[in-house]
Amino acid sequence: MAKNNTLNTTELMTGKDGKLFVEAGDVQVFLAEINTYSVNMNVVTTERQPVGSILVHRIPTGVTFDLTYTEMVIRDDLIMAPLLQEIANGRIPVYNFQGMCEKPDGQQERLSFNNAVPNGTFGLQNLTPGEVVEREHSFSLNQIPKFIQEIAATYEYEG
C-alpha cells in the first residue's frame, strides 16, 4: 500500500476536537470555558549586510513561544485568583498547560506548554452589553513545547 498524496478530509480536525488544560496541583484540569486558544513560535533574528552585497541576511538567534486564549468567564479559582494573590505577595506565578486535539480515528496530538508566565496585557474584566463576558490572557512559555503524543496520516490507497 502506498500513502495517498491527496487530502483526506476524514482525517481533518476542527476546533471542537481540541482542549486546553492547566495544571492545578498535580492534576490536569480541562478549561472548558476556553473558546479560542493558540500557541505560536516566534523566530528571533538579527540582520547583517555584508560589504558589497545588496542582500540583507537574517540570522536566527533564538525563539520565543506564546500561548494566548480567550475564556468565557465562569470561574476565577484556577488562573485569576492565584495570579492576583501571588502578585499581592510580590511574585508572578508560573503555570503549566497542555493542549490536545483528537482526530476522528482517535489519534491524539498532545503538547505540554510549561513554565508559562503572564505576558503583556492580561484581561481582568471586559464587558460588552448583550455579549458573553470574556477575557483574554497571554503567556510566554519559558520552555520549548514538547510532544506528549504525535499524530500521523493513516489514509492509504492501493496503487
Residue pairs with C-beta under 8 A, 6 or more apart in sequence:
1 156
1 157
1 158
1 159
2 156
2 157
2 158
2 159
3 153
3 156
4 153
4 155
4 156
4 157
8 153
8 155
10 104
10 155
11 103
11 104
11 105
11 153
11 154
11 155
12 104
13 101
13 102
13 103
13 104
15 36
17 101
17 102
17 103
17 104
18 99
18 100
18 101
18 102
19 30
19 31
19 99
19 100
19 101
20 30
20 31
20 34
20 37
20 69
20 97
20 98
20 99
20 100
21 28
21 29
21 30
21 31
21 97
21 98
21 99
21 100
22 28
22 29
22 31
22 78
22 79
22 95
22 96
22 97
23 29
23 95
23 96
23 97
23 98
24 78
28 98
29 78
31 69
31 71
31 78
33 71
33 72
33 73
33 74
33 75
34 69
34 70
34 71
34 72
35 70
35 71
35 72
35 134
36 69
36 70
37 67
37 68
37 69
37 70
37 99
38 67
38 68
38 69
39 65
39 66
39 67
39 99
39 111
39 113
39 141
39 145
40 65
40 66
40 68
41 63
41 64
41 65
42 63
42 64
42 65
42 66
43 60
43 62
43 63
44 60
44 61
44 62
44 63
44 64
45 58
45 59
45 60
45 61
46 58
46 59
46 61
47 56
47 57
47 58
47 59
48 56
48 57
48 59
49 55
49 56
49 57
50 57
63 144
64 140
64 141
65 113
65 140
65 141
65 144
65 145
66 119
66 138
66 139
66 140
66 141
67 97
67 113
67 116
67 138
67 139
67 141
68 136
68 137
68 138
68 139
69 136
69 137
70 134
70 135
70 136
70 137
71 134
71 135
71 137
72 132
72 133
72 134
73 125
73 133
73 134
73 135
79 95
79 137
80 124
82 93
83 93
83 118
83 122
86 92
86 93
92 117
92 118
93 117
93 118
94 115
94 116
94 117
94 142
95 116
95 117
95 139
96 112
96 113
96 114
96 115
96 116
97 112
97 113
97 114
97 116
97 139
98 110
98 111
98 112
98 113
98 148
99 110
99 111
99 113
100 108
100 109
100 110
100 111
101 108
101 109
102 108
102 109
103 109
103 151
105 154
107 149
107 151
107 152
107 154
108 149
108 151
109 147
109 149
109 150
109 151
110 147
110 148
110 149
111 145
111 146
111 147
111 148
112 145
112 146
112 148
113 139
113 141
113 143
113 145
114 141
114 142
114 143
114 146
115 141
115 142
115 143
116 139
116 140
116 141
116 142
117 139
117 140
117 142
118 137
118 138
118 139
119 138
119 139
119 140
120 138
121 136
121 138
122 136
122 137
122 138
123 134
123 135
123 136
123 137
124 135
125 133
125 135
126 133
126 134
126 135
126 136
127 133
